[in-house]
Amino acid sequence: MKGIKNSKFIKMLVPDTRIYLIILFVFILIVSYYNSAIGVVGIFLLAYLIYYNLKISNIRREEWTRYIEGLSSDIDSATKYAVLNLPIPLTIVEFDGTITWYNPKFLDVVDSKDLLEKDIQDVIPNFDLRNILQNENELSKIIEINNRYFKVVYNIVKLPRGHTSNYIIMLYWIEVTKYEELSKKYNEEQMVVGLIQVDNYDDVMQSTEETKRPLVSAEIEHRLNLWAGKINGFIRKYAKDKFIVVFHHKYLEKLESKKFDIIDEVREINQGNNMPITLSIGVGTYGETPLQSCDFANGAKDLALGRGGDQVAVKKRDKISFYGGKAKAVEKRTKVKARVISHALRELIEQSTNVIVMGHKISDLDAVGAALGIYRAAKNRGKDAYVVLNGSNPSIEGLFNRIYDIEEYKKAIIHCDEAKLRIERTSLLVVVDTHRPNFTECPDLLKLTDKIVVIDHHRRGTEFIENTVLTYHETYASSTCELVTEVLSYMDEKINIPQIEAEALLAGIAIDTKNFTFKTGVRTFEAASLLRRAGADTTSVKQLFEDDFNTIIARAEVIKKSEIIYETIAISSLDEVSKASQLIAAQAADELLCARGITASFVLGRKDDTMIFISGRSMGDINVQVILEKLGGGGHMTIAGAQIEDSTMEEVRERLEKAIEEYFEEGEDE
């Protein structure tokens, strides 16, 4: 069969002889222009070749006819009748697609006549003979012809010696129209479960006059009921701010094409409420059971909430899609959750043999500051505690040098390999400033203990740490250091931490808020004031951000070579590879936002020979996280990043500009 397949593909690549004759004719015309004598000879030669080609074609047709007649004479009348009157369409073609024979059933399918010597792909435009022969995928062999569906089965037949063609292909067209229609109907009637939650229900009601609160609640229900009615869905309210809706899968594509415009409709409600109402919707489908689809929906809703709310997450088995998510996360006024988390974390620390804290790879001040805060919480409970840090980098070098001069931290800061030796099943592992397992400083630790706590403020991505005993994930927060500071404030009557740790926490807040200018709420300043009272010195904190002269020059060069697209977006790149590359790119992206009229900035850099990184920043009007998620990254609405492997700087820039274009197109659609 290997020889047959090789012959098959060679013949499919051989063009029709008419192409050669046309090329030869053009060549003769060109030669005749320069030498008429040679041109005349060429014309006679061309005429002979045309005659020869016609003669060979006739001989070929006569041989095939004799073969068919011989075949007919060799078989008995019953077999002949069975072949000629096969109940399924049958076509015999050569490897170049030329039809050499067909039965009446095939004529009924294509609704045409005189098909001999025609190309099969001309008769059936959506039929690709090469794809049928090469592809083993059964779905690729389903062909639609005149609103009917056929599965194509082929058989390669070797002809007797002496024929111009050694092999032919017999195509059997088995109709599967009823099966396809049934399959389509089954998919359309698949059950889809949607879980809807009003993100800011309590805050909206508190900010609304008491007499108008019933109107707001009724309007939310009214709009959701109207929306469910349009998709013939069943909707029920099961809590003051939560709904469940069930509908058929055939409506899901329509909802996705409209980007789930229900979240925009609810946001526009104005019944005396002083703040817009936002929804988080989780949609689950393709579950093997209704319970599994509901689990998909619940997981999708958690994702939508973890990413800041005001969006829809659709989970189709392992595939997750997001819609919306362009509004800022609203700061929660109540600190009840912070107090509950603090008490739960205190109990977990007291029940553990030791505590190990780690942040993300290439740690920043927010990760290190938060880790030191949790370290101190454990030490105050009398537990052995360690911070996993595989080394310094330019963004934390100032803090790292200061804490490493203190004897206590020389023992407390350990490498990943040492952490693996110290961790036990009864140890408490606290992950700060990230929720992605592969982004942690030491991913292997996640498999070595059953007690994992996650504290993070980044918008939740599709990849996150599973089976945690406690998760404190608040996207409204300015930084993880802010969350940790609040947790520390409820563990004891007074925050009891050394000055260097208070300064590390304050530096983490300052770096993520760009010195209290971005994503800064009331609770951010309250956390900063707590740290200030605990002994943090603002001058010492500022010194942690100092850069060397070369870094300042490199940052200026990046800003100088930036370009503006879409009138308000700045893009630049850093070609030099160094330990400070990511820090320089991030700082340059921040600086570009200081230019008048710039609402977003992206700086590309090279981490090493195989990886390109992107730092994205925004004033809030453009969601850089949504843009960089298209490139496999993530982060916040105003601060995000991405890393792309095995691509050139030019390729990554093209992909980035395409993602920005798609972002604006989606925004216009919405």
PETA-V206831 format. One record per residue. N is the residue number from 0. RES is the residue in three letters. SS is DSSP state (helix for helix, strand for strand, loop for the rest). PSI is psi in whole degrees, 0 to 359 (999 if undefined). Layout:
# PETA-V206831
((N,RES,SS,PSI) (N,RES,SS,PSI))
This chain:
# PETA-V206831
((0,MET,loop,333) (1,LYS,helix,318) (2,GLY,helix,324) (3,ILE,helix,316) (4,LYS,helix,319) (5,ASN,helix,315) (6,SER,helix,323) (7,LYS,helix,311) (8,PHE,helix,329) (9,ILE,helix,316) (10,LYS,helix,328) (11,MET,helix,336) (12,LEU,helix,346) (13,VAL,loop,120) (14,PRO,loop,167) (15,ASP,loop,144) (16,THR,helix,338) (17,ARG,helix,330) (18,ILE,helix,317) (19,TYR,helix,321) (20,LEU,helix,321) (21,ILE,helix,317) (22,ILE,helix,317) (23,LEU,helix,322) (24,PHE,helix,317) (25,VAL,helix,318) (26,PHE,helix,319) (27,ILE,helix,321) (28,LEU,helix,319) (29,ILE,helix,317) (30,VAL,helix,320) (31,SER,helix,330) (32,TYR,helix,326) (33,TYR,helix,330) (34,ASN,loop,103) (35,SER,helix,328) (36,ALA,helix,311) (37,ILE,helix,326) (38,GLY,helix,319) (39,VAL,helix,316) (40,VAL,helix,319) (41,GLY,helix,322) (42,ILE,helix,318) (43,PHE,helix,319) (44,LEU,helix,317) (45,LEU,helix,319) (46,ALA,helix,320) (47,TYR,helix,318) (48,LEU,helix,321) (49,ILE,helix,316) (50,TYR,helix,316) (51,TYR,helix,319) (52,ASN,helix,317) (53,LEU,helix,321) (54,LYS,helix,315) (55,ILE,helix,320) (56,SER,helix,318) (57,ASN,helix,317) (58,ILE,helix,318) (59,ARG,helix,316) (60,ARG,helix,320) (61,GLU,helix,320) (62,GLU,helix,317) (63,TRP,helix,319) (64,THR,helix,315) (65,ARG,helix,322) (66,TYR,helix,315) (67,ILE,helix,318) (68,GLU,helix,319) (69,GLY,helix,320) (70,LEU,helix,318) (71,SER,helix,325) (72,SER,helix,339) (73,ASP,helix,345) (74,ILE,loop,155) (75,ASP,loop,169) (76,SER,helix,326) (77,ALA,helix,316) (78,THR,helix,318) (79,LYS,helix,318) (80,TYR,helix,321) (81,ALA,helix,319) (82,VAL,helix,312) (83,LEU,helix,335) (84,ASN,loop,36) (85,LEU,loop,132) (86,PRO,loop,354) (87,ILE,loop,151) (88,PRO,strand,138) (89,LEU,strand,135) (90,THR,strand,138) (91,ILE,strand,123) (92,VAL,strand,160) (93,GLU,loop,176) (94,PHE,loop,343) (95,ASP,loop,4) (96,GLY,loop,1) (97,THR,strand,128) (98,ILE,strand,126) (99,THR,strand,344) (100,TRP,strand,153) (101,TYR,strand,159) (102,ASN,loop,168) (103,PRO,helix,328) (104,LYS,helix,325) (105,PHE,helix,324) (106,LEU,helix,322) (107,ASP,helix,327) (108,VAL,helix,310) (109,VAL,helix,347) (110,ASP,loop,53) (111,SER,loop,171) (112,LYS,loop,171) (113,ASP,loop,63) (114,LEU,loop,350) (115,LEU,loop,138) (116,GLU,loop,4) (117,LYS,loop,157) (118,ASP,strand,133) (119,ILE,helix,329) (120,GLN,helix,341) (121,ASP,helix,327) (122,VAL,helix,319) (123,ILE,loop,93) (124,PRO,loop,325) (125,ASN,loop,12) (126,PHE,loop,128) (127,ASP,loop,104) (128,LEU,helix,319) (129,ARG,helix,319) (130,ASN,helix,322) (131,ILE,helix,318) (132,LEU,helix,328) (133,GLN,helix,321) (134,ASN,loop,129) (135,GLU,loop,355) (136,ASN,loop,124) (137,GLU,helix,325) (138,LEU,helix,330) (139,SER,helix,347) (140,LYS,helix,10) (141,ILE,strand,117) (142,ILE,strand,135) (143,GLU,strand,126) (144,ILE,strand,116) (145,ASN,loop,50) (146,ASN,loop,18) (147,ARG,strand,151) (148,TYR,strand,137) (149,PHE,strand,139) (150,LYS,strand,127) (151,VAL,strand,121) (152,VAL,strand,131) (153,TYR,strand,158) (154,ASN,strand,128) (155,ILE,strand,124) (156,VAL,strand,132) (157,LYS,strand,129) (158,LEU,loop,158) (159,PRO,loop,159) (160,ARG,loop,151) (161,GLY,loop,350) (162,HIS,loop,149) (163,THR,loop,331) (164,SER,loop,132) (165,ASN,loop,331) (166,TYR,strand,153) (167,ILE,strand,164) (168,ILE,strand,127) (169,MET,strand,121) (170,LEU,strand,121) (171,TYR,strand,126) (172,TRP,strand,102) (173,ILE,strand,118) (174,GLU,strand,131) (175,VAL,loop,30) (176,THR,helix,313) (177,LYS,helix,322) (178,TYR,helix,316) (179,GLU,helix,319) (180,GLU,helix,320) (181,LEU,helix,319) (182,SER,helix,318) (183,LYS,helix,317) (184,LYS,helix,321) (185,TYR,helix,315) (186,ASN,helix,321) (187,GLU,helix,329) (188,GLU,loop,8) (189,GLN,loop,141) (190,MET,strand,134) (191,VAL,strand,131) (192,VAL,strand,131) (193,GLY,strand,131) (194,LEU,strand,124) (195,ILE,strand,134) (196,GLN,strand,133) (197,VAL,strand,114) (198,ASP,loop,312) (199,ASN,loop,39) (200,TYR,helix,310) (201,ASP,helix,316) (202,ASP,helix,321) (203,VAL,helix,314) (204,MET,helix,323) (205,GLN,helix,330) (206,SER,loop,1) (207,THR,loop,142) (208,GLU,loop,143) (209,GLU,helix,324) (210,THR,helix,339) (211,LYS,helix,354) (212,ARG,helix,317) (213,PRO,helix,327) (214,LEU,helix,319) (215,VAL,helix,312) (216,SER,helix,318) (217,ALA,helix,323) (218,GLU,helix,323) (219,ILE,helix,311) (220,GLU,helix,320) (221,HIS,helix,313) (222,ARG,helix,323) (223,LEU,helix,322) (224,ASN,helix,319) (225,LEU,helix,317) (226,TRP,helix,315) (227,ALA,helix,325) (228,GLY,helix,325) (229,LYS,helix,335) (230,ILE,loop,17) (231,ASN,loop,40) (232,GLY,loop,159) (233,PHE,strand,124) (234,ILE,strand,138) (235,ARG,strand,143) (236,LYS,strand,125) (237,TYR,strand,1) (238,ALA,strand,171) (239,LYS,loop,333) (240,ASP,loop,17) (241,LYS,strand,142) (242,PHE,strand,156) (243,ILE,strand,137) (244,VAL,strand,139) (245,VAL,strand,130) (246,PHE,strand,174) (247,HIS,strand,152) (248,HIS,helix,334) (249,LYS,helix,340) (250,TYR,helix,346) (251,LEU,helix,318) (252,GLU,helix,323) (253,LYS,helix,318) (254,LEU,helix,320) (255,GLU,helix,322) (256,SER,helix,330) (257,LYS,loop,8) (258,LYS,loop,32) (259,PHE,loop,63) (260,ASP,loop,356) (261,ILE,helix,328) (262,ILE,helix,329) (263,ASP,helix,322) (264,GLU,helix,317) (265,VAL,helix,324) (266,ARG,helix,335) (267,GLU,loop,359) (268,ILE,loop,131) (269,ASN,loop,88) (270,GLN,loop,35) (271,GLY,loop,355) (272,ASN,loop,141) (273,ASN,loop,350) (274,MET,loop,150) (275,PRO,loop,148) (276,ILE,loop,129) (277,THR,loop,148) (278,LEU,strand,149) (279,SER,strand,124) (280,ILE,strand,130) (281,GLY,strand,127) (282,VAL,strand,130) (283,GLY,strand,136) (284,THR,strand,172) (285,TYR,loop,23) (286,GLY,loop,149) (287,GLU,loop,335) (288,THR,loop,161) (289,PRO,helix,324) (290,LEU,helix,319) (291,GLN,helix,321) (292,SER,helix,322) (293,CYS,helix,322) (294,ASP,helix,319) (295,PHE,helix,315) (296,ALA,helix,320) (297,ASN,helix,317) (298,GLY,helix,322) (299,ALA,helix,321) (300,LYS,helix,321) (301,ASP,helix,322) (302,LEU,helix,315) (303,ALA,helix,318) (304,LEU,helix,319) (305,GLY,helix,341) (306,ARG,loop,10) (307,GLY,loop,355) (308,GLY,loop,188) (309,ASP,loop,43) (310,GLN,strand,172) (311,VAL,strand,134) (312,ALA,strand,128) (313,VAL,strand,121) (314,LYS,strand,116) (315,LYS,strand,91) (316,ARG,loop,251) (317,ASP,loop,353) (318,LYS,strand,133) (319,ILE,strand,132) (320,SER,strand,148) (321,PHE,strand,145) (322,TYR,strand,137) (323,GLY,strand,217) (324,GLY,loop,27) (325,LYS,loop,1) (326,ALA,loop,154) (327,LYS,loop,146) (328,ALA,loop,135) (329,VAL,loop,133) (330,GLU,loop,134) (331,LYS,loop,132) (332,ARG,loop,325) (333,THR,loop,144) (334,LYS,loop,18) (335,VAL,helix,315) (336,LYS,helix,321) (337,ALA,helix,320) (338,ARG,helix,318) (339,VAL,helix,316) (340,ILE,helix,318) (341,SER,helix,314) (342,HIS,helix,320) (343,ALA,helix,319) (344,LEU,helix,322) (345,ARG,helix,318) (346,GLU,helix,319) (347,LEU,helix,320) (348,ILE,helix,315) (349,GLU,helix,334) (350,GLN,loop,1) (351,SER,loop,153) (352,THR,loop,321) (353,ASN,strand,171) (354,VAL,strand,130) (355,ILE,strand,130) (356,VAL,strand,136) (357,MET,strand,150) (358,GLY,loop,214) (359,HIS,strand,167) (360,LYS,loop,150) (361,ILE,loop,64) (362,SER,loop,149) (363,ASP,loop,182) (364,LEU,helix,329) (365,ASP,helix,317) (366,ALA,helix,313) (367,VAL,helix,318) (368,GLY,helix,316) (369,ALA,helix,320) (370,ALA,helix,318) (371,LEU,helix,326) (372,GLY,helix,316) (373,ILE,helix,324) (374,TYR,helix,315) (375,ARG,helix,324) (376,ALA,helix,321) (377,ALA,helix,318) (378,LYS,helix,323) (379,ASN,helix,340) (380,ARG,loop,6) (381,GLY,loop,22) (382,LYS,loop,149) (383,ASP,strand,134) (384,ALA,strand,149) (385,TYR,strand,149) (386,VAL,strand,124) (387,VAL,strand,118) (388,LEU,loop,115) (389,ASN,loop,0) (390,GLY,loop,169) (391,SER,loop,168) (392,ASN,loop,165) (393,PRO,loop,330) (394,SER,loop,339) (395,ILE,loop,9) (396,GLU,helix,318) (397,GLY,helix,313) (398,LEU,helix,318) (399,PHE,helix,317) (400,ASN,helix,324) (401,ARG,helix,316) (402,ILE,helix,334) (403,TYR,loop,349) (404,ASP,loop,350) (405,ILE,loop,129) (406,GLU,helix,322) (407,GLU,helix,318) (408,TYR,helix,339) (409,LYS,helix,328) (410,LYS,helix,331) (411,ALA,helix,329) (412,ILE,strand,117) (413,ILE,strand,161) (414,HIS,loop,164) (415,CYS,helix,317) (416,ASP,helix,320) (417,GLU,helix,325) (418,ALA,helix,324) (419,LYS,helix,330) (420,LEU,helix,331) (421,ARG,helix,338) (422,ILE,loop,144) (423,GLU,loop,172) (424,ARG,loop,332) (425,THR,loop,6) (426,SER,loop,153) (427,LEU,strand,123) (428,LEU,strand,120) (429,VAL,strand,121) (430,VAL,strand,126) (431,VAL,strand,147) (432,ASP,loop,16) (433,THR,loop,154) (434,HIS,loop,5) (435,ARG,loop,123) (436,PRO,helix,320) (437,ASN,helix,348) (438,PHE,helix,351) (439,THR,strand,160) (440,GLU,loop,328) (441,CYS,loop,85) (442,PRO,helix,331) (443,ASP,helix,334) (444,LEU,helix,333) (445,LEU,helix,339) (446,LYS,helix,354) (447,LEU,loop,1) (448,THR,loop,155) (449,ASP,loop,356) (450,LYS,strand,101) (451,ILE,strand,133) (452,VAL,strand,137) (453,VAL,strand,127) (454,ILE,strand,116) (455,ASP,strand,158) (456,HIS,loop,1) (457,HIS,loop,149) (458,ARG,loop,135) (459,ARG,loop,135) (460,GLY,loop,184) (461,THR,loop,337) (462,GLU,loop,124) (463,PHE,loop,162) (464,ILE,loop,125) (465,GLU,loop,163) (466,ASN,loop,45) (467,THR,loop,150) (468,VAL,loop,340) (469,LEU,strand,132) (470,THR,strand,124) (471,TYR,strand,92) (472,HIS,strand,101) (473,GLU,loop,110) (474,THR,loop,345) (475,TYR,loop,336) (476,ALA,loop,148) (477,SER,loop,328) (478,SER,loop,165) (479,THR,helix,328) (480,CYS,helix,325) (481,GLU,helix,315) (482,LEU,helix,316) (483,VAL,helix,322) (484,THR,helix,317) (485,GLU,helix,320) (486,VAL,helix,317) (487,LEU,helix,325) (488,SER,helix,336) (489,TYR,helix,351) (490,MET,helix,325) (491,ASP,loop,166) (492,GLU,loop,330) (493,LYS,loop,140) (494,ILE,loop,120) (495,ASN,loop,86) (496,ILE,loop,150) (497,PRO,loop,161) (498,GLN,helix,318) (499,ILE,helix,324) (500,GLU,helix,323) (501,ALA,helix,320) (502,GLU,helix,324) (503,ALA,helix,318) (504,LEU,helix,317) (505,LEU,helix,323) (506,ALA,helix,323) (507,GLY,helix,319) (508,ILE,helix,316) (509,ALA,helix,319) (510,ILE,helix,323) (511,ASP,helix,341) (512,THR,helix,3) (513,LYS,loop,57) (514,ASN,loop,48) (515,PHE,loop,38) (516,THR,loop,331) (517,PHE,loop,144) (518,LYS,loop,45) (519,THR,loop,123) (520,GLY,loop,185) (521,VAL,helix,318) (522,ARG,helix,334) (523,THR,helix,314) (524,PHE,helix,327) (525,GLU,helix,318) (526,ALA,helix,318) (527,ALA,helix,320) (528,SER,helix,324) (529,LEU,helix,317) (530,LEU,helix,325) (531,ARG,helix,318) (532,ARG,helix,334) (533,ALA,loop,357) (534,GLY,loop,1) (535,ALA,loop,131) (536,ASP,loop,122) (537,THR,helix,329) (538,THR,helix,318) (539,SER,helix,323) (540,VAL,helix,316) (541,LYS,helix,325) (542,GLN,helix,338) (543,LEU,loop,342) (544,PHE,loop,2) (545,GLU,loop,141) (546,ASP,loop,156) (547,ASP,loop,167) (548,PHE,helix,320) (549,ASN,helix,324) (550,THR,helix,320) (551,ILE,helix,317) (552,ILE,helix,315) (553,ALA,helix,320) (554,ARG,helix,320) (555,ALA,helix,323) (556,GLU,helix,321) (557,VAL,helix,316) (558,ILE,helix,321) (559,LYS,helix,323) (560,LYS,loop,10) (561,SER,loop,153) (562,GLU,strand,153) (563,ILE,strand,129) (564,ILE,strand,154) (565,TYR,loop,26) (566,GLU,loop,338) (567,THR,loop,1) (568,ILE,strand,125) (569,ALA,strand,134) (570,ILE,strand,133) (571,SER,strand,178) (572,SER,strand,155) (573,LEU,strand,111) (574,ASP,loop,333) (575,GLU,loop,136) (576,VAL,loop,121) (577,SER,loop,173) (578,LYS,loop,333) (579,ALA,loop,9) (580,SER,helix,312) (581,GLN,helix,323) (582,LEU,helix,316) (583,ILE,helix,316) (584,ALA,helix,317) (585,ALA,helix,316) (586,GLN,helix,321) (587,ALA,helix,320) (588,ALA,helix,321) (589,ASP,helix,316) (590,GLU,helix,324) (591,LEU,helix,333) (592,LEU,loop,345) (593,CYS,loop,346) (594,ALA,loop,139) (595,ARG,loop,131) (596,GLY,loop,350) (597,ILE,loop,122) (598,THR,loop,345) (599,ALA,strand,152) (600,SER,strand,147) (601,PHE,strand,130) (602,VAL,strand,126) (603,LEU,strand,145) (604,GLY,strand,167) (605,ARG,strand,116) (606,LYS,loop,317) (607,ASP,loop,197) (608,ASP,loop,342) (609,THR,loop,349) (610,MET,strand,133) (611,ILE,strand,135) (612,PHE,strand,158) (613,ILE,strand,132) (614,SER,strand,123) (615,GLY,strand,138) (616,ARG,strand,152) (617,SER,strand,156) (618,MET,loop,352) (619,GLY,loop,338) (620,ASP,loop,330) (621,ILE,loop,132) (622,ASN,loop,99) (623,VAL,helix,337) (624,GLN,helix,317) (625,VAL,helix,321) (626,ILE,helix,311) (627,LEU,helix,342) (628,GLU,helix,330) (629,LYS,loop,340) (630,LEU,loop,13) (631,GLY,loop,9) (632,GLY,loop,203) (633,GLY,strand,191) (634,GLY,strand,227) (635,HIS,loop,173) (636,MET,loop,322) (637,THR,loop,344) (638,ILE,strand,122) (639,ALA,strand,167) (640,GLY,strand,167) (641,ALA,strand,155) (642,GLN,strand,129) (643,ILE,strand,128) (644,GLU,strand,155) (645,ASP,loop,45) (646,SER,loop,155) (647,THR,loop,166) (648,MET,helix,320) (649,GLU,helix,318) (650,GLU,helix,318) (651,VAL,helix,321) (652,ARG,helix,319) (653,GLU,helix,317) (654,ARG,helix,321) (655,LEU,helix,313) (656,GLU,helix,325) (657,LYS,helix,321) (658,ALA,helix,322) (659,ILE,helix,318) (660,GLU,helix,316) (661,GLU,helix,323) (662,TYR,helix,314) (663,PHE,helix,323) (664,GLU,helix,318) (665,GLU,helix,323) (666,GLY,helix,321) (667,GLU,helix,322) (668,ASP,helix,320) (669,GLU,loop,999))
